[in-house]
Amino acid sequence: MTEHTSEQTSHKENQRADKGEQKDRGRRPTQRQGQAHYFTKPFPFAVELGFFAGFIWGGLHWLFYLLHFTTVPLGFLAEPFFKHNFIYTAAGHLTGWLFFIVFSVLTSLIYTFTLKKWKGPLPGMGYGIFWWLIIFVLVGPKLDMVKPLNRLTWDSIITEFCFFLLWGLFIGYTVAMEFTDERKREPEQAGA
């Protein structure tokens, strides 16, 4: 008897589903694929972007330091807060990586709230160069974060310049892809 009841219930549910399908057969869906509109909240987006920018690019900077592409340790941002010898230890490198993540979150927030409507990769590259100038030319040597440019090797200068250029590109172009119509524009240019 329980089997018969479950069959009757499922038969009734099927009839209701058929009636619902008949009502919707002539209607079009309101949203089509690729046309969904959603709005990204800038603050959580910028924090997440900054975290991953700091984590990924901080790890790359550490690798550049370990491979002797640069003489600037990853903990250069923590230099004003810790003893100089601590920055060159393993704990100092990890502390520097955390400082770089926090720095990336802050700079990502600044970029997102001020320059999010700028399109293309060039604003992000300029943003990275801007931060390289601040850290390596203006503020860094005065706070003993980094050596002055005339005391750094050419390898270090070029590596750090390219590093900050690509780091800024990562932040800037990610923001541009999220808050402008870059995604819609690219397939049209490719002939798709």
Order of alpha helices (4+ residues) and beta strands (2+ residues): alpha-alpha-alpha-alpha-alpha-alpha-alpha
